[in-house]
Amino acid sequence: MKKIKCKVCGTRFVGTKEALYLATEKTAVLTALTTPAKAFECFDCPKCGCQNAVNVRMAAVMDSGDEEDEADG
């Protein structure tokens, strides 16, 4: 298992699936209406409690099925 190093206190810890949570970036109201907020996968340091963002979470793309209809027709 890969260890995460806290960006504040330097403590190394293992990020477990149970401790993982998503945090979103706050944006201005006008920006929020036109673009989705960035989501980050985060863990809290067990020693100092600081939030450590380890990955940017991309939005899921939903398959509409339109490609199949075009290929059949």
DOGU-654671 format. One line per 10 residues: number of its first residue (from 1); their letters; for each residue x, y, z of N, C-alpha, C, O. Coordinates in steps of 0.1 Angstrom, whole numbers, plus 2048, in hexadecimal, padded with zeros to 3 digits. Example, Ala and Ser with C-alpha at 12.3 -4.5 7.8 and 13.67 -1.06 7.14 Angstrom:
1> AS> 884,7C7,84E,87B,7D3,84E,884,7DF,84E,88E,7DF,855 | 880,7EA,847,889,7F5,847,881,800,84F,886,80B,850 $
This chain:
1> MKKIKCKVCG> 808,7F4,800,800,800,800,809,80C,800,813,80D,807 | 805,816,7F8,80D,823,7F7,809,82C,803,7FD,82E,806 | 813,832,809,811,83B,814,810,849,80E,816,84D,804 | 808,851,815,806,85F,812,80E,867,81C,80E,864,828 | 814,872,817,81C,87A,820,814,887,822,810,88E,819 | 811,88A,82F,80A,897,832,812,8A3,82E,81D,8A4,830 | 80B,8AC,827,811,8B8,821,814,8C2,82C,81C,8CC,829 | 80F,8C0,838,811,8CA,843,81B,8C5,84D,825,8CC,84F | 819,8B9,853,822,8B5,85D,82C,8AA,859,835,8A7,860 | 82A,8A5,84D,834,89B,847,832,88D,84C,839,884,848 $
11> TRFVGTKEAL> 827,88A,853,824,87C,858,820,874,84C,819,878,843 | 825,867,84C,822,85E,841,817,855,847,818,84F,852 | 80C,853,83F,801,84A,843,7FB,843,837,7FD,848,82C | 7F4,838,83A,7EE,830,82F,7E0,835,82E,7D8,836,838 | 7DC,839,822,7CE,83E,820,7C5,832,81D,7C7,82A,814 | 7BB,830,826,7B2,824,824,7A6,829,81C,7A2,835,81C | 79F,81F,817,793,822,80F,788,828,818,780,831,813 | 788,824,824,77E,829,82E,780,838,831,777,83F,835 | 78D,83C,831,790,84A,835,790,854,829,790,860,82B | 78E,84E,81D,78E,857,811,780,85E,810,776,858,812 $
21> YLATEKTAVL> 781,86B,80C,775,873,80A,777,87D,7FF,783,880,7FC | 76D,882,7F9,76D,88C,7EF,76B,89A,7F4,762,89C,7FC | 773,8A3,7EF,771,8B1,7F3,770,8B9,7E6,777,8B6,7DC | 768,8C3,7E6,767,8CC,7DA,76C,8DA,7DC,76C,8DF,7E7 | 771,8DF,7D1,776,8ED,7D2,76B,8F7,7D1,762,8F6,7C8 | 76B,901,7DA,761,90C,7D9,765,915,7CE,770,919,7CC | 75B,919,7C6,75D,922,7BB,753,92E,7BC,749,92D,7C4 | 755,938,7B4,74C,943,7B4,73F,93F,7AE,73E,935,7A7 | 734,945,7B2,727,941,7AD,726,941,79E,720,937,799 | 72B,94B,798,72A,94B,789,732,940,783,72D,93A,779 $
31> TALTTPAKAF> 73D,93C,788,745,931,783,73E,924,786,73E,91B,77D | 738,923,791,731,916,795,725,913,78B,722,907,78A | 71F,91D,786,714,91B,77C,719,916,76F,711,90F,768 | 725,918,76B,72A,914,75E,733,909,75E,734,901,754 | 73B,907,768,744,8FC,769,743,8F4,776,740,8FA,780 | 744,8E7,775,743,8DF,782,74F,8E1,78B,75A,8E4,786 | 74D,8E0,798,757,8E2,7A2,761,8D6,7A1,75D,8CB,79E | 76E,8D9,7A4,777,8CE,7A4,775,8C6,7B1,773,8CB,7BC | 776,8B9,7B0,775,8B0,7BC,783,8AA,7BE,78A,8A6,7B4 | 787,8A8,7CB,793,8A3,7CE,791,897,7D8,789,897,7E0 $
41> ECFDCPKCGC> 79A,88C,7D6,79A,881,7DF,7A3,885,7EA,7AF,889,7E8 | 79E,884,7F7,7A6,889,802,7A7,87F,80E,79E,876,80F | 7B1,881,816,7B3,87A,822,7B7,884,82D,7BE,88E,82A | 7B3,882,839,7B7,88A,844,7C3,883,84B,7C3,877,84D | 7CD,88B,84E,7D9,886,855,7D5,881,863,7CE,889,86A | 7D9,875,867,7D6,870,874,7DD,878,87F,7D9,877,88B | 7E8,87F,87C,7F0,885,887,7EB,894,889,7E8,897,894 | 7EA,89C,87E,7E7,8AA,880,7D9,8AD,87B,7D4,8B8,87E | 7D2,8A4,874,7C4,8A6,870,7C3,8AF,863,7B7,8B1,85F | 7CE,8B3,85D,7CD,8BB,850,7C8,8B3,845,7CB,8A7,844 $
51> QNAVNVRMAA> 7C1,8B9,83C,7BB,8B3,830,7C6,8B1,825,7CE,8BB,823 | 7C8,8A6,820,7D2,8A3,815,7CA,89E,809,7C5,893,808 | 7CA,8A7,7FE,7C4,8A3,7F2,7CE,89B,7EA,7D9,8A0,7E7 | 7CA,88F,7E5,7D4,886,7DF,7D1,885,7D0,7D9,880,7C9 | 7C5,888,7CB,7C1,886,7BE,7B6,88F,7BA,7AD,892,7C2 | 7B5,894,7AD,7AA,89B,7A8,7A0,891,7A3,7A4,888,79B | 794,892,7A6,78A,888,7A2,782,88E,796,77D,899,797 | 782,887,78B,77C,88C,77F,76D,888,77F,769,87E,786 | 765,890,778,757,88D,777,754,881,76F,75B,87F,765 | 74A,879,772,747,86D,76A,740,871,75E,738,87B,75E $
61> VMDSGDEEDE> 742,86A,753,73B,86D,746,731,862,744,734,856,745 | 725,866,742,71A,85D,740,718,859,732,718,862,729 | 717,84C,72F,715,848,721,706,849,71D,6FE,844,724 | 704,851,713,6F6,854,70F,6F0,849,706,6E4,848,704 | 6F9,841,700,6F5,837,6F6,6F3,83C,6E8,6EF,834,6E0 | 6F5,849,6E6,6F3,84E,6D8,6FC,848,6CE,6F9,848,6C2 | 708,844,6D2,712,83F,6C8,70D,832,6C2,70F,830,6B6 | 706,82A,6CA,700,81D,6C4,6F6,820,6BA,6F5,819,6B0 | 6ED,82A,6BD,6E2,82D,6B4,6E7,832,6A6,6E2,82E,69C | 6F2,83A,6A6,6F8,83F,69A,6FE,834,692,6FE,834,686 $
71> ADG> 704,82A,699,70B,81F,692,701,816,68B,704,810,681 | 6F5,814,692,6EB,80B,68C,6E4,811,680,6E0,809,677 | 6E2,81E,680,6D9,824,676,6E1,828,66B,6DB,82E,661 $
